[in-house]
Amino acid sequence: MKSFKKGYRAVIAGSTGGIGRAFLQILHNDTNCGEVIGLSRSTTPHIDLLDEQTIADAAQQIGGEVHLFVDATGFLSDHQAGPEKSLRAITPENMARLFAINATGPALLMKHFIPLLPREERGIFATLSARVGSIGDNRLGGWHSYRASKAALNMLVRGAAIEASRTRKQAVLTALHPGTVKTPLSEPFAADRPRLAPEDAAARLLAVIDALKPEQSGSFHAYDGTEIPW
Ligand SMILES: NC(=O)c1ccc[n+]([C@@H]2O[C@H](COP(=O)([O-])OP(=O)(O)OC[C@H]3O[C@@H](n4cnc5c(N)ncnc54)[C@H](OP(=O)(O)O)[C@@H]3O)[C@@H](O)[C@H]2O)c1
């Protein structure tokens, strides 16, 4: 990454996921990066998005300054429930689960890790949203809980960016769409469609991050750098 000083520190939340693992690998190989720390439910320290104390503890253990924080956590479906094709398929339990992981969880990452972004230097908090979370871009309907949870995440990014800019003039907070990527998350829905390799998606997203300026904080970008309507 060229936009950070030599020896910068990075944290990847969701480093065990398809895209998160690729972020971790690329930053491991970046000679400019001093340290990269991966976080998930199976790392040390670990984070569980459903347990705020684990996030607070991880932030405290990592401490110091974090120049680049990438949140690559997220959830779409499992054997219990898949994305809804109609309003009839909505259940409060599943909707609450998606909001907890895709919106509240990242909000808690913002709460505990934005304070670690440098006060006087460049600092990035990027979170993986999804184009289907765009209200302006929704022409197909369906996937109600996932779409709404990502729209909520986008709003949290926007609000946090305004708040962070008061104390961290060079901070950039951004929501990113990685494209359709070959990972376990997309497997049940896009296995027959062209998908980006995780390494390719992560490299493109890091290039987008590298180019973002503080005046672009609170924005929503795709992996090719284009801005996505809210
Ligand atoms: N793949 C795509 O085509 C695509 C498209 C658009 C947007 N996205 C977004 O990109 C992000 C990453 O997706 P992916 O495809 O890489 O997914 P993935 O392979 O399923 O990885 C998901 C990651 O989220 C973590 N996670 C899930 N629940 C958690 C919890 N309760 N606490 C802590 N960590 C938790 C997992 O960690 P554990 O190891 O602890 O389970 C894992 O590291 C998601 O936000 C997704 O919505 C993906």
The ligand as an SDF file (V2000), in Angstrom:
LIG
                    3D

 48 52  0  0  0  0  0  0  0  0999 V2000
  -18.5940  -13.3110   -1.8700 N   0  0  0  0  0  0  0  0  0  0  0  0
  -19.3120  -12.4280   -2.5510 C   0  0  0  0  0  0  0  0  0  0  0  0
  -19.6440  -12.6350   -3.7420 O   0  0  0  0  0  0  0  0  0  0  0  0
  -19.7330  -11.1420   -1.8940 C   0  0  0  0  0  0  0  0  0  0  0  0
  -20.4960  -10.2250   -2.6620 C   0  0  0  0  0  0  0  0  0  0  0  0
  -20.8860   -9.0210   -2.0610 C   0  0  0  0  0  0  0  0  0  0  0  0
  -20.5240   -8.7530   -0.7560 C   0  0  0  0  0  0  0  0  0  0  0  0
  -19.7880   -9.6610   -0.0300 N   0  0  0  0  0  0  0  0  0  0  0  0
  -19.4590   -9.3380    1.3560 C   0  0  0  0  0  0  0  0  0  0  0  0
  -18.0810   -9.5340    1.5910 O   0  0  0  0  0  0  0  0  0  0  0  0
  -17.8700   -9.9310    2.9570 C   0  0  0  0  0  0  0  0  0  0  0  0
  -16.9920  -11.1720    3.0110 C   0  0  0  0  0  0  0  0  0  0  0  0
  -17.6450  -12.2030    2.3060 O   0  0  0  0  0  0  0  0  0  0  0  0
  -16.9870  -13.6270    1.9700 P   0  0  0  0  0  0  0  0  0  0  0  0
  -17.5690  -14.0280    0.6910 O   0  0  0  0  0  0  0  0  0  0  0  0
  -15.5110  -13.5730    2.1510 O   0  0  0  0  0  0  0  0  0  0  0  0
  -17.6590  -14.5100    3.1300 O   0  0  0  0  0  0  0  0  0  0  0  0
  -17.1530  -15.8070    3.9120 P   0  0  0  0  0  0  0  0  0  0  0  0
  -16.1050  -16.5450    3.1330 O   0  0  0  0  0  0  0  0  0  0  0  0
  -18.3870  -16.5400    4.3150 O   0  0  0  0  0  0  0  0  0  0  0  0
  -16.4460  -15.1700    5.2230 O   0  0  0  0  0  0  0  0  0  0  0  0
  -17.2110  -14.5840    6.2320 C   0  0  0  0  0  0  0  0  0  0  0  0
  -16.3130  -14.1030    7.3550 C   0  0  0  0  0  0  0  0  0  0  0  0
  -17.1690  -13.4900    8.3480 O   0  0  0  0  0  0  0  0  0  0  0  0
  -16.8080  -13.9990    9.6170 C   0  0  0  0  0  0  0  0  0  0  0  0
  -17.9450  -14.0460   10.5330 N   0  0  0  0  0  0  0  0  0  0  0  0
  -19.1980  -14.4990   10.2920 C   0  0  0  0  0  0  0  0  0  0  0  0
  -19.9340  -14.4330   11.4110 N   0  0  0  0  0  0  0  0  0  0  0  0
  -19.1360  -13.9330   12.3920 C   0  0  0  0  0  0  0  0  0  0  0  0
  -19.3100  -13.6320   13.7580 C   0  0  0  0  0  0  0  0  0  0  0  0
  -20.4640  -13.8360   14.4070 N   0  0  0  0  0  0  0  0  0  0  0  0
  -18.2710  -13.1170   14.4500 N   0  0  0  0  0  0  0  0  0  0  0  0
  -17.0830  -12.9140   13.8320 C   0  0  0  0  0  0  0  0  0  0  0  0
  -16.8490  -13.1760   12.5370 N   0  0  0  0  0  0  0  0  0  0  0  0
  -17.8640  -13.6920   11.8330 C   0  0  0  0  0  0  0  0  0  0  0  0
  -16.3130  -15.4050    9.3500 C   0  0  0  0  0  0  0  0  0  0  0  0
  -15.4510  -15.7870   10.4110 O   0  0  0  0  0  0  0  0  0  0  0  0
  -15.5180  -17.2050   11.1580 P   0  0  0  0  0  0  0  0  0  0  0  0
  -14.3270  -17.9690   10.6390 O   0  0  0  0  0  0  0  0  0  0  0  0
  -15.3640  -16.8380   12.5740 O   0  0  0  0  0  0  0  0  0  0  0  0
  -16.8410  -17.8390   10.8130 O   0  0  0  0  0  0  0  0  0  0  0  0
  -15.5340  -15.2190    8.0560 C   0  0  0  0  0  0  0  0  0  0  0  0
  -14.2260  -14.7950    8.3370 O   0  0  0  0  0  0  0  0  0  0  0  0
  -19.2720  -10.0990    3.5630 C   0  0  0  0  0  0  0  0  0  0  0  0
  -19.6260   -8.9230    4.2610 O   0  0  0  0  0  0  0  0  0  0  0  0
  -20.1720  -10.2540    2.3470 C   0  0  0  0  0  0  0  0  0  0  0  0
  -21.4940   -9.8180    2.6110 O   0  0  0  0  0  0  0  0  0  0  0  0
  -19.3900  -10.8450   -0.5710 C   0  0  0  0  0  0  0  0  0  0  0  0
  1  2  1  0
  2  3  2  0
  2  4  1  0
  4  5  1  0
  4 48  2  0
  5  6  2  0
  6  7  1  0
  7  8  2  0
  8  9  1  0
  8 48  1  0
  9 10  1  0
  9 46  1  0
 10 11  1  0
 11 12  1  0
 11 44  1  0
 12 13  1  0
 13 14  1  0
 14 15  2  0
 14 16  1  0
 14 17  1  0
 17 18  1  0
 18 19  2  0
 18 20  1  0
 18 21  1  0
 21 22  1  0
 22 23  1  0
 23 24  1  0
 23 42  1  0
 24 25  1  0
 25 26  1  0
 25 36  1  0
 26 27  1  0
 26 35  1  0
 27 28  2  0
 28 29  1  0
 29 30  1  0
 29 35  2  0
 30 31  1  0
 30 32  2  0
 32 33  1  0
 33 34  2  0
 34 35  1  0
 36 37  1  0
 36 42  1  0
 37 38  1  0
 38 39  2  0
 38 40  1  0
 38 41  1  0
 42 43  1  0
 44 45  1  0
 44 46  1  0
 46 47  1  0
M  CHG  2   8   1  16  -1
M  END
$$$$
